[in-house]
Amino acid sequence: MSRAGRIYQKIGYGYLVAIGVGFCGTLLGMVVADYYQGRGLAQLADANEQVHLLFDFRDGAIAAQRHGLQMPTLVRDRPSIEAEAVQLQEQMQRVQVLLADLQAFIASRPSWLATEPQRLENLLLAYYNTLAAYTQAIHFSVQEFDWDNSTDAELEELHATLEAIAASEQNRQLNRLNLELTEVLKIAQTQQAQSGEVMEEAQGLEKLIVILSGLCSVAIALLVAYRTTRAIALPLGNITQVAQQAANEANFQLRVPVTGDDEIACLAQSLNFLIESVSIRTQELQKAVALAESQTQHLQQTLSLLQETQSQLIHSEKMSSLGQMVAGIAHEVNNPINFVYGNVNYAQRHINDLLQLLELYQTQVTNPSPEIEDLAESLDIEFVKSDLAKLLNSMKVGTERIRSIVLSLRIFSRLDEADCKPANLHEGIDSTLLILGNRLKAQAHRPEIKIVKVYDSLPLVECYAGQVNQVFMNILANAIDALDEQPDNPQPTITIRTEALDEYWLAIAISDNGPGIPENVQKRLFDPFYTTKAVGKGTGLGLSISYKIIKDKHRGSITCNSTLGKGTTFTVKIPFKITGLMV
């Protein structure tokens, strides 16, 4: 370690000398500058205090004089003139205090004074005495005046008195004294600026000494650095180069040559050991990262598949239960309705027979008994004849309406067509619209939604009819939700178009004139669990499942085209026949 000690000593002695020169030079500069700064500070403090006191004294005297000059204009305003008199007395008290402060300052024999002490004190006393006599005359005139019993002539006399005081020789003497005091103030301000220059000179001297000592320290430090470069800097440069190359290129085969047994050699050995350790750890980490990435990717795929499968199973089970319930209700309602509907015609025929018998009886029996006449009159037979036909007709129309609703529910659920079979898509759309009929009616916040159908002549389409109807339901329900969010729309409209694109493909386009969908939302419309609706109003599964039904089940496509402020169009494209279709 003897060589290590020599390197340490060389560095230590060299920098110790450099630091010593810099410290001594800085200390010397501070001592010299402190002496001059002390003198400058004393002069600056005296100059600042002198300017401050003279300014305050002059401003107070001018303010008192100004109050006196305003008195004549306030003669007919007693509260204002009395308030002005009070302010005049307060200013005089302030001037008196400032005079005492100035006399004490002059007596302290400051290093700098704007003029001879006796001359300055005589000027201040003359200014104060003249101002006191001026204000005393004004104060006497205002205080001795009988405000309660005064006449206009007396007020005019008071006004003339105050005007005479304002134009008196005392006021002119105050102006002359003010000019003389202003000249003294200019001299004091010049002294104030000169004291600042003394401070700057002291600071400049301090900076010069510090800079010179710093330059000497830098020169010594450069000499020491030059002498130690060959022993320290070059080997350290080699070590740094190897370390940077190993880090940037990830080349862990590099090693630093080890020469000698000093601190630098120990550093080189430590770096070689560190590179070797990093190489081993890097290989282990790469293997672990590769394994973790593979497992993470597998888990993410599994989790995504599980979530999607779970959502589809839940939705499918829900739709299956709903379909079973709807089909059951349709079946239970259908039987009694068919019974009622079938018997309405017979009831109408029998009642017509009875009415014919009643008319025949009325024509044949010209003199019925009084009891029959009273009963016929109380029952109003003619009204019963006309109203009974209307009742029967309304019953028939109502039962037909119920039968059409039941038929629409059966068409929508399609439990009897769970397999892929030919189906009439227009019937499916109409049944879906019938089920949603209550939502299409006028609401408190919007008018009735108008449905426009533009149907092409389509043959039967080979599809999973129940699932396709579910897609229609999701798209139409979303369109109604969008129109509900636009209460200022004068005529909300949903347009449904079907079109045979060619002999193999057809398209169903469902459009609304609602607010439209933002572009960033359109990109995620078919993602599972994505919804923009409030909590409890949407699951984010409707369009995702619709996409699966069209894409996977029918090998078709579903797209969205929307413009903000104009509306949205969902277009579903499916083949006429799935079987034998090449993807």
ZIUR-V424838 format. One record per backbone hydrogen bond with DSSP energy under -0.5 kcal/mol. CO is the residue of the C=O (numbers start at 1). NH is the residue of the N-H. If there is no record, write none. Layout:
co=<CO,CO>
nh=<NH,NH>
This chain:
co=<1,2,3,4,5,6,7,8,9,10,11,12,13,14,15,16,17,18,19,20,21,22,23,24,25,26,27,28,29,30,31,32,33,34,35,36,37,38,39,40,41,42,43,44,45,46,47,48,49,50,51,52,53,54,55,56,57,58,59,60,61,62,63,64,65,66,67,68,70,71,72,74,76,77,78,79,80,81,82,83,84,85,86,87,88,89,90,91,92,93,94,95,96,97,98,99,100,101,102,103,104,106,116,117,118,119,120,121,122,123,124,125,126,127,128,129,130,131,132,133,134,135,136,137,138,139,140,145,147,151,152,153,154,155,156,157,158,159,160,161,162,163,165,168,169,170,171,172,173,174,175,176,177,178,179,180,181,182,183,184,185,186,187,188,189,190,191,192,193,194,195,196,197,198,199,200,201,202,203,204,205,206,207,208,209,210,211,212,213,214,215,216,217,218,219,220,221,222,223,224,225,226,228,228,229,232,233,234,235,236,237,238,239,240,241,242,243,244,245,245,246,250,251,257,262,263,264,265,266,267,268,269,270,271,272,273,274,275,276,277,278,279,280,281,282,283,284,285,286,287,288,289,290,291,292,293,294,295,296,297,298,299,300,301,302,303,304,305,306,307,308,309,310,311,312,313,314,315,316,317,318,319,320,321,322,323,324,325,326,327,328,329,330,331,332,333,334,335,336,337,338,339,340,341,342,343,344,345,346,347,348,349,350,351,352,353,354,355,356,357,358,359,360,361,364,369,370,371,372,373,374,375,376,376,380,380,381,382,383,384,385,386,387,388,389,390,391,392,393,394,395,396,397,398,399,400,401,402,403,404,405,406,407,408,409,410,414,415,417,419,421,423,423,424,425,426,427,428,429,430,431,432,434,436,436,437,440,443,446,450,450,451,452,452,454,456,461,461,463,463,464,465,466,467,468,469,470,471,472,473,474,475,476,477,478,479,480,481,482,483,486,488,492,493,494,495,495,496,497,499,499,504,505,505,506,507,508,509,509,510,511,512,515,518,519,521,522,524,527,529,534,534,540,540,541,542,543,544,545,546,547,548,548,549,549,550,551,554,557,559,561,563,563,567,568,569,569,570,570,571,572,573,574,576,578>
nh=<5,6,7,8,9,10,11,12,13,14,15,16,17,18,19,20,21,22,23,24,25,26,27,28,29,30,31,32,33,34,35,36,37,38,39,40,41,42,43,44,45,46,47,48,49,50,51,52,53,54,55,56,57,58,59,60,61,62,63,64,65,66,67,68,69,70,71,71,73,74,75,77,78,81,82,83,84,85,86,87,88,89,90,91,92,93,94,95,96,97,98,99,100,101,102,103,104,105,106,107,108,109,120,121,122,123,124,125,126,127,128,129,130,131,132,133,134,135,136,137,138,139,140,141,142,143,144,147,150,155,156,157,158,159,160,161,162,163,164,165,166,167,168,172,173,174,175,176,177,178,179,180,181,182,183,184,185,186,187,188,189,190,191,192,193,194,195,196,197,198,199,200,201,202,203,204,205,206,207,208,209,210,211,212,213,214,215,216,217,218,219,220,221,222,223,224,225,226,227,228,229,230,232,233,234,236,237,238,239,240,241,242,243,244,245,246,247,248,249,251,250,252,254,259,266,267,268,269,270,271,272,273,274,275,276,277,278,279,280,281,282,283,284,285,286,287,288,289,290,291,292,293,294,295,296,297,298,299,300,301,302,303,304,305,306,307,308,309,310,311,312,313,314,315,316,317,318,319,320,321,322,323,324,325,326,327,328,329,330,331,332,333,334,335,336,337,338,339,340,341,342,343,344,345,346,347,348,349,350,351,352,353,354,355,356,357,358,359,360,361,362,363,364,365,366,373,374,375,376,377,378,379,380,381,383,384,385,386,387,388,389,390,391,392,393,394,395,396,397,398,399,400,401,402,403,404,405,406,407,408,409,410,411,412,413,414,417,418,466,421,463,425,461,428,429,430,431,432,433,434,435,436,437,439,440,441,449,446,443,452,494,453,454,496,498,458,423,463,421,465,468,469,470,471,472,473,474,475,476,477,478,479,480,481,482,483,484,485,485,486,489,490,450,513,452,497,511,454,509,501,507,576,501,502,574,499,572,497,511,570,495,568,565,522,523,524,525,527,530,531,537,538,529,530,545,546,547,548,549,550,551,552,553,553,554,556,555,575,573,571,569,566,567,563,512,561,571,510,572,559,508,557,506,462,581>
